[in-house]
């Protein structure tokens, strides 16, 4: 589970839900480090 602050456009409210099937190939990609304006993950 990943919960964080989003960056909506034009000062709008935001609510996002993403569902995906996680397999052995995608697991390392999900756990990879991220450094973006709206998200810092795994650093």
Steps between C-alpha positions, in 0.01 A plus 500: 500500500628845410334809643630845423421854394388542141541801273165587344492751218326839507446497880248217476440236767650158433414143583672216312466125542716267294459123505738262327601138508850477648714211376866404546606711201333821624599471868858637457365791292249591769775498764744712293603845624305800371603865513228720347348837596195339663652174625814385681506122540766249607783746542 
